[in-house]
Amino acid sequence: MGQTDSQFKAFIRFVIDALKDANDEKDEAKRKEKMAKILENLQKTLED
């Protein structure tokens, strides 16, 4: 069963928020960790 438009928009808002948080991180090591976690979560979403 597919997503509704509102569910998809909520997912996109989550991704945007996570990317903004990573982008605002001053510590490069922490920024890389956050980006890796975002990418891992997106990959898991694709595999579900």
Backbone atoms as SQL, in Angstrom:
CREATE TABLE atoms (id INTEGER PRIMARY KEY, chain TEXT, resi INTEGER, resn TEXT, atom TEXT, x REAL, y REAL, z REAL);
INSERT INTO atoms VALUES
  (1, 'A', 1, 'MET', 'N', 0.833, -1.181, 0.000),
  (2, 'A', 1, 'MET', 'CA', 0.000, 0.000, 0.000),
  (3, 'A', 1, 'MET', 'C', 0.877, 1.244, 0.000),
  (4, 'A', 2, 'GLY', 'N', 0.546, 2.209, -0.835),
  (5, 'A', 2, 'GLY', 'CA', 1.351, 3.418, -0.974),
  (6, 'A', 2, 'GLY', 'C', 1.066, 4.445, 0.105),
  (7, 'A', 3, 'GLN', 'N', 1.842, 5.495, 0.052),
  (8, 'A', 3, 'GLN', 'CA', 1.704, 6.592, 1.002),
  (9, 'A', 3, 'GLN', 'C', 0.666, 7.595, 0.508),
  (10, 'A', 4, 'THR', 'N', 0.069, 8.286, 1.443),
  (11, 'A', 4, 'THR', 'CA', -0.769, 9.412, 1.074),
  (12, 'A', 4, 'THR', 'C', 0.144, 10.616, 0.828),
  (13, 'A', 5, 'ASP', 'N', -0.412, 11.638, 0.198),
  (14, 'A', 5, 'ASP', 'CA', 0.373, 12.853, -0.028),
  (15, 'A', 5, 'ASP', 'C', 0.863, 13.451, 1.282),
  (16, 'A', 6, 'SER', 'N', 0.017, 13.459, 2.298),
  (17, 'A', 6, 'SER', 'CA', 0.420, 14.051, 3.572),
  (18, 'A', 6, 'SER', 'C', 1.515, 13.233, 4.250),
  (19, 'A', 7, 'GLN', 'N', 1.491, 11.902, 4.106),
  (20, 'A', 7, 'GLN', 'CA', 2.559, 11.068, 4.662),
  (21, 'A', 7, 'GLN', 'C', 3.882, 11.329, 3.944),
  (22, 'A', 8, 'PHE', 'N', 3.820, 11.462, 2.632),
  (23, 'A', 8, 'PHE', 'CA', 5.032, 11.736, 1.863),
  (24, 'A', 8, 'PHE', 'C', 5.598, 13.109, 2.230),
  (25, 'A', 9, 'LYS', 'N', 4.732, 14.096, 2.365),
  (26, 'A', 9, 'LYS', 'CA', 5.190, 15.432, 2.742),
  (27, 'A', 9, 'LYS', 'C', 5.833, 15.424, 4.122),
  (28, 'A', 10, 'ALA', 'N', 5.269, 14.657, 5.041),
  (29, 'A', 10, 'ALA', 'CA', 5.845, 14.541, 6.385),
  (30, 'A', 10, 'ALA', 'C', 7.237, 13.923, 6.308),
  (31, 'A', 11, 'PHE', 'N', 7.395, 12.917, 5.471),
  (32, 'A', 11, 'PHE', 'CA', 8.704, 12.280, 5.292),
  (33, 'A', 11, 'PHE', 'C', 9.712, 13.287, 4.739),
  (34, 'A', 12, 'ILE', 'N', 9.286, 14.057, 3.740),
  (35, 'A', 12, 'ILE', 'CA', 10.179, 15.059, 3.148),
  (36, 'A', 12, 'ILE', 'C', 10.554, 16.121, 4.179),
  (37, 'A', 13, 'ARG', 'N', 9.606, 16.541, 5.006),
  (38, 'A', 13, 'ARG', 'CA', 9.909, 17.508, 6.068),
  (39, 'A', 13, 'ARG', 'C', 10.952, 16.945, 7.024),
  (40, 'A', 14, 'PHE', 'N', 10.836, 15.658, 7.358),
  (41, 'A', 14, 'PHE', 'CA', 11.817, 15.013, 8.233),
  (42, 'A', 14, 'PHE', 'C', 13.211, 15.052, 7.588),
  (43, 'A', 15, 'VAL', 'N', 13.284, 14.720, 6.316),
  (44, 'A', 15, 'VAL', 'CA', 14.577, 14.700, 5.625),
  (45, 'A', 15, 'VAL', 'C', 15.178, 16.102, 5.569),
  (46, 'A', 16, 'ILE', 'N', 14.362, 17.090, 5.234),
  (47, 'A', 16, 'ILE', 'CA', 14.850, 18.469, 5.172),
  (48, 'A', 16, 'ILE', 'C', 15.371, 18.911, 6.539),
  (49, 'A', 17, 'ASP', 'N', 14.626, 18.616, 7.587),
  (50, 'A', 17, 'ASP', 'CA', 15.039, 18.999, 8.936),
  (51, 'A', 17, 'ASP', 'C', 16.365, 18.336, 9.314),
  (52, 'A', 18, 'ALA', 'N', 16.500, 17.065, 8.999),
  (53, 'A', 18, 'ALA', 'CA', 17.739, 16.344, 9.317),
  (54, 'A', 18, 'ALA', 'C', 18.916, 16.915, 8.526),
  (55, 'A', 19, 'LEU', 'N', 18.694, 17.255, 7.270),
  (56, 'A', 19, 'LEU', 'CA', 19.768, 17.829, 6.447),
  (57, 'A', 19, 'LEU', 'C', 20.164, 19.218, 6.936),
  (58, 'A', 20, 'LYS', 'N', 19.183, 20.020, 7.324),
  (59, 'A', 20, 'LYS', 'CA', 19.498, 21.347, 7.871),
  (60, 'A', 20, 'LYS', 'C', 20.310, 21.212, 9.154),
  (61, 'A', 21, 'ASP', 'N', 19.918, 20.276, 10.010),
  (62, 'A', 21, 'ASP', 'CA', 20.645, 20.051, 11.251),
  (63, 'A', 21, 'ASP', 'C', 22.092, 19.657, 10.969),
  (64, 'A', 22, 'ALA', 'N', 22.283, 18.761, 10.037),
  (65, 'A', 22, 'ALA', 'CA', 23.647, 18.338, 9.685),
  (66, 'A', 22, 'ALA', 'C', 24.430, 19.497, 9.076),
  (67, 'A', 23, 'ASN', 'N', 23.780, 20.268, 8.230),
  (68, 'A', 23, 'ASN', 'CA', 24.438, 21.394, 7.574),
  (69, 'A', 23, 'ASN', 'C', 24.874, 22.459, 8.578),
  (70, 'A', 24, 'ASP', 'N', 24.095, 22.645, 9.646),
  (71, 'A', 24, 'ASP', 'CA', 24.406, 23.660, 10.655),
  (72, 'A', 24, 'ASP', 'C', 25.465, 23.208, 11.660),
  (73, 'A', 25, 'GLU', 'N', 25.815, 21.935, 11.631),
  (74, 'A', 25, 'GLU', 'CA', 26.806, 21.395, 12.571),
  (75, 'A', 25, 'GLU', 'C', 28.178, 21.998, 12.284),
  (76, 'A', 26, 'LYS', 'N', 28.771, 22.577, 13.298),
  (77, 'A', 26, 'LYS', 'CA', 30.083, 23.232, 13.133),
  (78, 'A', 26, 'LYS', 'C', 31.231, 22.209, 13.138),
  (79, 'A', 27, 'ASP', 'N', 31.101, 21.176, 13.935),
  (80, 'A', 27, 'ASP', 'CA', 32.146, 20.157, 14.045),
  (81, 'A', 27, 'ASP', 'C', 32.074, 19.222, 12.834),
  (82, 'A', 28, 'GLU', 'N', 33.142, 19.194, 12.062),
  (83, 'A', 28, 'GLU', 'CA', 33.155, 18.417, 10.818),
  (84, 'A', 28, 'GLU', 'C', 32.934, 16.921, 11.062),
  (85, 'A', 29, 'ALA', 'N', 33.509, 16.381, 12.120),
  (86, 'A', 29, 'ALA', 'CA', 33.330, 14.958, 12.418),
  (87, 'A', 29, 'ALA', 'C', 31.865, 14.657, 12.749),
  (88, 'A', 30, 'LYS', 'N', 31.238, 15.531, 13.538),
  (89, 'A', 30, 'LYS', 'CA', 29.830, 15.341, 13.876),
  (90, 'A', 30, 'LYS', 'C', 28.951, 15.508, 12.632),
  (91, 'A', 31, 'ARG', 'N', 29.310, 16.463, 11.768),
  (92, 'A', 31, 'ARG', 'CA', 28.553, 16.675, 10.536),
  (93, 'A', 31, 'ARG', 'C', 28.594, 15.412, 9.671),
  (94, 'A', 32, 'LYS', 'N', 29.769, 14.817, 9.563),
  (95, 'A', 32, 'LYS', 'CA', 29.899, 13.595, 8.768),
  (96, 'A', 32, 'LYS', 'C', 29.079, 12.454, 9.377),
  (97, 'A', 33, 'GLU', 'N', 29.088, 12.354, 10.709),
  (98, 'A', 33, 'GLU', 'CA', 28.294, 11.324, 11.390),
  (99, 'A', 33, 'GLU', 'C', 26.805, 11.513, 11.115),
  (100, 'A', 34, 'LYS', 'N', 26.348, 12.748, 11.205),
  (101, 'A', 34, 'LYS', 'CA', 24.936, 13.034, 10.964),
  (102, 'A', 34, 'LYS', 'C', 24.552, 12.718, 9.513),
  (103, 'A', 35, 'MET', 'N', 25.407, 13.092, 8.577),
  (104, 'A', 35, 'MET', 'CA', 25.118, 12.813, 7.169),
  (105, 'A', 35, 'MET', 'C', 25.109, 11.305, 6.905),
  (106, 'A', 36, 'ALA', 'N', 26.027, 10.593, 7.520),
  (107, 'A', 36, 'ALA', 'CA', 26.067, 9.139, 7.353),
  (108, 'A', 36, 'ALA', 'C', 24.790, 8.501, 7.894),
  (109, 'A', 37, 'LYS', 'N', 24.303, 9.011, 9.024),
  (110, 'A', 37, 'LYS', 'CA', 23.076, 8.482, 9.620),
  (111, 'A', 37, 'LYS', 'C', 21.867, 8.773, 8.727),
  (112, 'A', 38, 'ILE', 'N', 21.805, 9.962, 8.164),
  (113, 'A', 38, 'ILE', 'CA', 20.717, 10.314, 7.245),
  (114, 'A', 38, 'ILE', 'C', 20.738, 9.383, 6.041),
  (115, 'A', 39, 'LEU', 'N', 21.905, 9.189, 5.466),
  (116, 'A', 39, 'LEU', 'CA', 22.031, 8.306, 4.305),
  (117, 'A', 39, 'LEU', 'C', 21.654, 6.868, 4.644),
  (118, 'A', 40, 'GLU', 'N', 22.071, 6.413, 5.807),
  (119, 'A', 40, 'GLU', 'CA', 21.732, 5.058, 6.253),
  (120, 'A', 40, 'GLU', 'C', 20.217, 4.906, 6.401),
  (121, 'A', 41, 'ASN', 'N', 19.577, 5.901, 7.017),
  (122, 'A', 41, 'ASN', 'CA', 18.134, 5.853, 7.193),
  (123, 'A', 41, 'ASN', 'C', 17.388, 5.869, 5.854),
  (124, 'A', 42, 'LEU', 'N', 17.860, 6.686, 4.932),
  (125, 'A', 42, 'LEU', 'CA', 17.229, 6.732, 3.602),
  (126, 'A', 42, 'LEU', 'C', 17.386, 5.386, 2.881),
  (127, 'A', 43, 'GLN', 'N', 18.557, 4.772, 2.993),
  (128, 'A', 43, 'GLN', 'CA', 18.782, 3.480, 2.356),
  (129, 'A', 43, 'GLN', 'C', 17.871, 2.431, 2.957),
  (130, 'A', 44, 'LYS', 'N', 17.735, 2.422, 4.289),
  (131, 'A', 44, 'LYS', 'CA', 16.843, 1.469, 4.950),
  (132, 'A', 44, 'LYS', 'C', 15.399, 1.674, 4.497),
  (133, 'A', 45, 'THR', 'N', 15.015, 2.926, 4.318),
  (134, 'A', 45, 'THR', 'CA', 13.651, 3.222, 3.853),
  (135, 'A', 45, 'THR', 'C', 13.408, 2.622, 2.472),
  (136, 'A', 46, 'LEU', 'N', 14.392, 2.715, 1.612),
  (137, 'A', 46, 'LEU', 'CA', 14.269, 2.142, 0.270),
  (138, 'A', 46, 'LEU', 'C', 14.145, 0.624, 0.313),
  (139, 'A', 47, 'GLU', 'N', 14.808, -0.006, 1.267),
  (140, 'A', 47, 'GLU', 'CA', 14.844, -1.453, 1.356),
  (141, 'A', 47, 'GLU', 'C', 13.608, -2.042, 2.030),
  (142, 'A', 48, 'ASP', 'N', 12.834, -1.207, 2.733),
  (143, 'A', 48, 'ASP', 'CA', 11.617, -1.697, 3.413),
  (144, 'A', 48, 'ASP', 'C', 10.532, -2.056, 2.419);
